[in-house]
Amino acid sequence: MHLLEDLLAGGPVVADGAWGTELQARGLEPGESPDLWNLTHPGEVREVARAYVAAGSRVILTNTFRANGIALAGHDLADRAAEINRAGVEISRQAAAGRALVFASMGPSGKMLAAGDVTPEELGGAFTAQAAALVAAGADALLLETFADLEEARIALAAAREAAPCPVLVSLVFDFGRAHDRTMTGATPEQAARELTAAGACAVGANCGRGPGAYVEICRRLAAASPLPVWIKPNAGLPELVDGRPVYRTTPEEFASYGPALVAAGARFLGGCCGTTPAFIRALRERISTCASN
């Protein structure tokens, strides 16, 4: 926890932006495993990380979002999970070059607990193995991100804490329900924040699903329900499908304009998710810096 306290001592911290859409811009095909690019296209992955460091990110992630054994099994890559995770951390550490911290990304399994697609024990084993590989490779912290099922997030958190003597942050997607303020399985920001705080998370947050304006109130509710730092990474608005690919119309300036409101709502870590680029992060950093100096 001291790592986060020291990092946040100077005010809100700007993280990075999207990885998946950035890799797609570099040739990643639909249905292809992005995580495998750590082994097959390390130069392109390093390019993404370096661009975010150059844009001013003080925290960058790793290209390991779907690198748990369960998700990788869908690409017949489960036996390469440790190798893929190690490479992901090494690439981001090289790109950071001491200018940013590396928070390793851990995403959901892609299977539904409630439907019986996977057992808690299977999830725990997969997340424990992934966390251990990421920390052994030198990750500064672990980020459990884009979880839609609070129960799966709790299992992943317990596994990560058991495997890793480093901070573990947890971020969920809130875009379901009548008010679009619940996870897919019905958890509210308040419920998620309370339960994850009690389970030992070092920060709670929200990412993906919606644009920055929609996450101001979600951020406020998370901050009110937990004393932990709040991590927020919205999308670049909602995409339009053009020739089968998502296109985001929000500009970096429009995205960054919500930075002060998110900081006022309690965000301590701010970045971007799907559709955001280094230009979004640069604009966000400049907007937050201007806000802090006034």
Order of alpha helices (4+ residues) and beta strands (2+ residues): alpha-beta-alpha-alpha-alpha-beta-alpha-alpha-beta-alpha-beta-alpha-beta-alpha-beta-alpha-beta-beta-beta-alpha-alpha-beta-alpha
